[in-house]
Amino acid sequence: MKQKIAVIGCGISGLSSALMLIREGHEVQIISKTLPPHTTSNKAAAFWSPYYAEGERVIRWAAESYEEYETLCLIGESGVSMTKLHRFRKKDFVEAEDWESAIPEGAYRALPAQQIPPGYEEGFEVEVPLIETQIFLPWLMDEFSDTGGQIIQRELKSLHELRNDYDLIIHCTGLDARTLVNDNAMIPVKGQIAMVDLHLNIPIILDESEPTYIVQRKDGMIVGGTREENVFSETTEEETLTDILERASKFIPAIKSARRITQWAGLRPYRNEVRLEKEGHIIHNYGHGGSGFTLAWGCAGEVVKLSRLS
Ligand SMILES: Cc1cc2nc3c(=O)[nH]c(=O)nc-3n(C[C@H](O)[C@H](O)[C@H](O)COP(=O)(O)OP(=O)(O)OC[C@H]3O[C@@H](n4cnc5c(N)ncnc54)[C@H](O)[C@@H]3O)c2cc1C
């Protein structure tokens, strides 16, 4: 049955949920304090990689999202492409996330010893979706609007403000759920990034132990990063950026002398378990940590399933 639905939040969680719901035939409005490019989602690297996200459903959502991105990359203007990623591990690195079971067979293979940099014990080549947020988020907004969706810029003090106006509310406010629904399990995990003026034909490079990652986008090369738990400030620090660039230049020496275009810091909305559940006429969908893009389509599909429950 057609429902009138408000999606709160216009980051990747809100946009993916809103788009899947409107394609189901519902009347959908996005209500959001800020819009792209002013969301945490715009600050993501953003490549498919289960990272800093908890819960037994995470790998399933990651697998479902991977599949959806394979379709999205066929649409030239979406800003999604399938890209090679080289993942390196030091000796004592303990893998927290299980990538292999979330991707198609053959998309994950060990690298030969001569391609593994000194100091690393193992290396893998993985085919992953790369999502250029600066292209993909506006594209999603256009898709939503073109399907009849409405985007309203408004800050809510409480989800109850909407109680009488909608059949269903999808709550996707990321870290702000901490205050909006008093969820103290939400903690920020700060990440800092520099973007340098390099355009090279290289795979994504990832060393999770630091973490260090290098991502070639159309507008420059992203060089990250940090994971700073419980840090609320969104400012970058010169000393940290220098360290990031130093680490990354061990993989790509040209980074050392490259001109820095810009830098930023964002807060990953981490929770001990992604909250995706129905509570009365509200469906919560937040707490995706460092995996908002990696999980988005699996989670949005689950939102659609929950929306069918009366
Ligand atoms: C440095 C960094 C690198 C990352 N790299 C990756 C990566 O490579 N791959 C990956 O998958 N993920 C990555 N992430 C994680 C990813 O960015 C997040 O998991 C994702 O952006 C969360 O999306 P969201 O839509 O849940 O939240 P957000 O993007 O934060 O969106 C929340 C929305 O809610 C709105 N809102 C908040 N409060 C209110 C209110 N009171 N009323 C109305 N609206 C409100 C906001 O305005 C915003 O529109 C990275 C994150 C960082 C910081």
The ligand as an SDF file (V2000), in Angstrom:
LIG
                    3D

 53 58  0  0  0  0  0  0  0  0999 V2000
   37.4040   10.2970    6.3730 C   0  0  0  0  0  0  0  0  0  0  0  0
   36.3130    9.2990    6.0920 C   0  0  0  0  0  0  0  0  0  0  0  0
   36.4920    8.3340    5.1150 C   0  0  0  0  0  0  0  0  0  0  0  0
   35.4720    7.4150    4.8550 C   0  0  0  0  0  0  0  0  0  0  0  0
   35.6640    6.4900    3.8670 N   0  0  0  0  0  0  0  0  0  0  0  0
   34.6750    5.5910    3.6040 C   0  0  0  0  0  0  0  0  0  0  0  0
   34.8500    4.6360    2.5810 C   0  0  0  0  0  0  0  0  0  0  0  0
   35.8880    4.5740    1.8930 O   0  0  0  0  0  0  0  0  0  0  0  0
   33.8260    3.7580    2.3380 N   0  0  0  0  0  0  0  0  0  0  0  0
   32.6680    3.7780    3.0610 C   0  0  0  0  0  0  0  0  0  0  0  0
   31.7860    2.9470    2.8200 O   0  0  0  0  0  0  0  0  0  0  0  0
   32.4780    4.7000    4.0320 N   0  0  0  0  0  0  0  0  0  0  0  0
   33.4570    5.5920    4.3310 C   0  0  0  0  0  0  0  0  0  0  0  0
   33.2860    6.5080    5.3360 N   0  0  0  0  0  0  0  0  0  0  0  0
   32.0910    6.4140    6.1780 C   0  0  0  0  0  0  0  0  0  0  0  0
   30.9060    7.1240    5.5830 C   0  0  0  0  0  0  0  0  0  0  0  0
   31.2600    8.4270    5.2320 O   0  0  0  0  0  0  0  0  0  0  0  0
   29.7670    7.1450    6.6010 C   0  0  0  0  0  0  0  0  0  0  0  0
   29.5100    5.8640    7.1140 O   0  0  0  0  0  0  0  0  0  0  0  0
   28.5020    7.6630    5.9160 C   0  0  0  0  0  0  0  0  0  0  0  0
   28.7590    8.9150    5.3470 O   0  0  0  0  0  0  0  0  0  0  0  0
   27.3160    7.7680    6.8700 C   0  0  0  0  0  0  0  0  0  0  0  0
   26.2600    8.2530    6.1050 O   0  0  0  0  0  0  0  0  0  0  0  0
   24.8780    8.6970    6.7210 P   0  0  0  0  0  0  0  0  0  0  0  0
   23.9810    9.0400    5.6130 O   0  0  0  0  0  0  0  0  0  0  0  0
   24.4350    7.6500    7.6970 O   0  0  0  0  0  0  0  0  0  0  0  0
   25.2300    9.9940    7.5920 O   0  0  0  0  0  0  0  0  0  0  0  0
   25.5880   11.4830    7.0990 P   0  0  0  0  0  0  0  0  0  0  0  0
   26.3180   11.4950    5.8210 O   0  0  0  0  0  0  0  0  0  0  0  0
   26.2300   12.1230    8.2840 O   0  0  0  0  0  0  0  0  0  0  0  0
   24.1710   12.1360    6.8640 O   0  0  0  0  0  0  0  0  0  0  0  0
   23.3480   12.4900    7.9400 C   0  0  0  0  0  0  0  0  0  0  0  0
   22.2660   13.4240    7.4320 C   0  0  0  0  0  0  0  0  0  0  0  0
   21.3350   13.6830    8.4920 O   0  0  0  0  0  0  0  0  0  0  0  0
   21.0660   15.0760    8.5380 C   0  0  0  0  0  0  0  0  0  0  0  0
   20.6670   15.4390    9.9000 N   0  0  0  0  0  0  0  0  0  0  0  0
   21.4020   15.2950   11.0230 C   0  0  0  0  0  0  0  0  0  0  0  0
   20.7190   15.7690   12.0880 N   0  0  0  0  0  0  0  0  0  0  0  0
   19.5350   16.2160   11.6160 C   0  0  0  0  0  0  0  0  0  0  0  0
   18.4060   16.8160   12.2210 C   0  0  0  0  0  0  0  0  0  0  0  0
   18.3800   17.0750   13.5500 N   0  0  0  0  0  0  0  0  0  0  0  0
   17.3410   17.1650   11.4500 N   0  0  0  0  0  0  0  0  0  0  0  0
   17.3670   16.9250   10.1240 C   0  0  0  0  0  0  0  0  0  0  0  0
   18.4320   16.3610    9.5000 N   0  0  0  0  0  0  0  0  0  0  0  0
   19.5030   16.0000   10.2320 C   0  0  0  0  0  0  0  0  0  0  0  0
   22.3760   15.7060    8.1190 C   0  0  0  0  0  0  0  0  0  0  0  0
   22.1740   17.0440    7.7320 O   0  0  0  0  0  0  0  0  0  0  0  0
   22.7960   14.7770    6.9740 C   0  0  0  0  0  0  0  0  0  0  0  0
   22.1460   15.1690    5.7850 O   0  0  0  0  0  0  0  0  0  0  0  0
   34.2800    7.4600    5.5940 C   0  0  0  0  0  0  0  0  0  0  0  0
   34.0910    8.4640    6.5480 C   0  0  0  0  0  0  0  0  0  0  0  0
   35.0890    9.3700    6.8020 C   0  0  0  0  0  0  0  0  0  0  0  0
   34.8590   10.4260    7.8340 C   0  0  0  0  0  0  0  0  0  0  0  0
  1  2  1  0
  2  3  1  0
  2 52  2  0
  3  4  2  0
  4  5  1  0
  4 50  1  0
  5  6  2  0
  6  7  1  0
  6 13  1  0
  7  8  2  0
  7  9  1  0
  9 10  1  0
 10 11  2  0
 10 12  1  0
 12 13  2  0
 13 14  1  0
 14 15  1  0
 14 50  1  0
 15 16  1  0
 16 17  1  0
 16 18  1  0
 18 19  1  0
 18 20  1  0
 20 21  1  0
 20 22  1  0
 22 23  1  0
 23 24  1  0
 24 25  2  0
 24 26  1  0
 24 27  1  0
 27 28  1  0
 28 29  2  0
 28 30  1  0
 28 31  1  0
 31 32  1  0
 32 33  1  0
 33 34  1  0
 33 48  1  0
 34 35  1  0
 35 36  1  0
 35 46  1  0
 36 37  1  0
 36 45  1  0
 37 38  2  0
 38 39  1  0
 39 40  1  0
 39 45  2  0
 40 41  1  0
 40 42  2  0
 42 43  1  0
 43 44  2  0
 44 45  1  0
 46 47  1  0
 46 48  1  0
 48 49  1  0
 50 51  2  0
 51 52  1  0
 52 53  1  0
M  END
$$$$
